Amino acid sequence: TEDWSAAVAQLIAEARALEGPSRGRLLFDAAKISFHQLGDVQGAARLLNDALAAGFDGPAVQAERAQVAMHRETWEEAVDALTRQAAAVEPAEAT
């Protein structure tokens, strides 16, 4: 657990030095570790929101956001994330 916590802290520290989607990518990675390895649902939700605010988005981000929202039982957020995930995937499948 200490190693995972250290990894999250390192990713957040590195993200602070960046801007835009590069920052968001590191925050997204930190969110995944927080949720899947540490079981920190609230921390993962904050990091996902920060990743989105930094401009990092896509089907994987929305899928993770939906999982976290379901664990938090924030159903409107889960529906929103799944809707956004579907919208992001549909155009790619049409080509």
N, C-alpha and C positions, 0 to 999 in steps of 0.2 A: 504494500500500500504506500509506503514511504517513497518508493521509486516512482510510482504513478503520480503521487502528489508533487514530487519534484519535477516530473515531466510537464505537468500542467503549469506549474509556476514558471518553468523555463519558457514554455510556449507563450505564456502571457507576457513575460518580460521581453521576449523577442518581438512580439506583436506590437508592443508599445513604440518600438523604434521604426515601425513601418506605417504606411498609409494605404487606404483603399483595399482592393481585393486581396492583396498580399497579406495585409494585416488580418483581414477576415478569414483567410485560409488557416492561419495559425490559431485563431480563436475557435474556428470550427473544429480543428484537431483537438484542441484543449477541451472543448465541449464533449466530444466523443469519449475521450478518456475519462472525463469527470462522470459521465453517465454510465458507461459500460464497465469501467474498471473500479471506480470509486463509489458508484451508487449515489452520487451527489446530483440529484434531480434538479434542485433549485439552482445550483451553480451552473449546471449544463444549460438550463433555460436562459440564464443571464448571458452566458458566453455565446449561445446561439443568437440571441438578440443583438449582441455586440457585433457578431460576424455579419449579420444581415445589415446592420447600420453602417458597416464598413464597405458595403457593396458586394459582399460575397454571397451569392445565391445560386440555386440550381436544384435539380431533383434530389440530390443526396442531402442537401441542407434541409430541404422541406421534409424529407422522409425522417430525418433525425429529429427535427422539430415536432413532427407528428407523434413520434414515439415518446418523446419527453412530455409533450402535452397530455398524452393518454395516461402516462404515469401520474401526472399532476391532476388528472381528471378535469382539465380545462378543455372541455369538449369543443367549444367554438374555435379555439385556437387549433385543435387537432383537425377539425373539418377544413379550416382555412389552409393549413399546411398541406393536407392531402389534395385539396383543390388546386393549390399552386403547383404541387408536384405533378399532378396529372396534366395541367396546362403546359408545363415545361417539357414533358415527355411527348405529348401528342404531336407537336410540329416535327420533332425529330423522326418520329415513326412514319410520318406522311411522306417523307422524302425518300 
